[in-house]
Amino acid sequence: MAEAGRARILVVDDAGLVRLYYRQALEAVGFAVEEALNGVEALEKLLRAPADLVIVDVNMPLMDGITFLRALRRQPLPLAALPALVTSTEAGAGDVAAARAAGANLYLVKPLEPAALVLHARLLCGVPA
């Protein structure tokens, strides 16, 4: 089981304020946080240095979150099995279904409360609360 101080999370979102918000909440409890602006950059970073969790937005330029998840799930193990938490302002059943079909482990609607973000990150990383 990972410890929060050792668990690495890649936050993938084109909005700088969202990345900062997630970074502050996650680093406050000991996670190491890396950032990417879109799915293309995220895949490049994950191929260089694996993470314990990816938190990914749906709507991004170059490669959106759904396309990123499909590409991630086509990678060799263990990268293909990386837990993925999808965040979006889209709350429709079809949006959730599309994310799950692409390989999302969890889908949360923005805005996220810091405590909820940390709780779900801990659960998906296997870090005790």
N, C-alpha and C positions, 0 to 999 in steps of 0.2 A: 504494500500500500504506500502510495506517495505521501510525502509531507508537503504542506502548502508552500513552504520555503523552497522546495525543490521542483514543484510542479510548474511547468511552463505552458502558458496559454498564448495562443496567437489570436489577436483580435483583428478581424477583417471588416473594415467599414470605410467608406469614402468620406465620412463626416469626421473631421478632426475633433470636434467637441464630444462626439459620441465615444471615440477612441480614448480621449482623455478621461472622460467620466468612468468608463469601464476600467481603464488602467488604475485610476486612483482607488476605486473600490476594491479591486483585486490585489493590488500591491499592498494595501493597508492590512490585509490578512496574510501576507507572505508569499503570494504567487509571483512568479517572474512573468512579465508581460512583454510580448513582442507585438508589433503592429504591421499591418499591410493595408494598402489603399483599395485593393481589388483582388479578385480571384487569381489573376495572373501572378501578381506579386506574392500572394499567399502560397501558391504552389511552388514557386521558386524558393521561397524561404523554407518551406517544409521539406523540400528535397535536400536542402543544405543542412538543416538542423531540425530534427523531429520535435514535436510538441506533445503535451499530454491532453490538450483540448484545443479545439478551434471554435471561436465564437464568430459567426459570420452573418452579415447583413444580407438581405435578399437583393435590394436594388443598388447596383454599383456599376460604374462604367467599365469598359473593356471586357470584364467577365463577371457576370452577376453571381449571386450566392448559389442559386440552383445549379447553374452550369459548373461552378466550382465544385460543389458537392459530387456531381456526377463524375467529374474528372478525378477527384480525390478517391472515390470508391473504385476507380479503375486502376489505381496504383497498386504495386505489390504490397503484401503484408510486411510489416505491421502498419504502414502508413494508411492503407485502405481501411483499417479498423479504427482509426483515430476518432474519438468521440467528437460530435459536432452539435453545437447549440446554435440554432438559427434564430435571429432576431429580426423583426420587421414591424413596420406600422400597419401592414396588411393583416387583417384579422379574419378573413373569410375562410370557410371550411376548405375551399379549393386551394387556397394558399398553403394551408397547413398540409393538406394531402400531397401537394406538389413537392414540398420540402421533404416530407417523410419518404416519398417515392424516390427522391434523389439521394436519400441516405441520412437525413437529419435524425439525430437521437432525441432532440427536444426542440420545440418551437415556442418561443416567447414573444409576446406582442410588446412593442415599445410604447411608452417609456417604461424602463425597468427600474424597480427600486433596488438600491445597492444591496440590501440584505437578500433579496431574491436572487440577484445575479451571483452573489457569493455562495449562497446555498446550493444553487444548481451547479456551479463550477466545482464545488467540493464534491458533490455527488458524482458528477461525471468523471472527475479525476480520481475518485476513491480516497479523498482526503477527509479524515474525521472532522466533525464540526467542533 
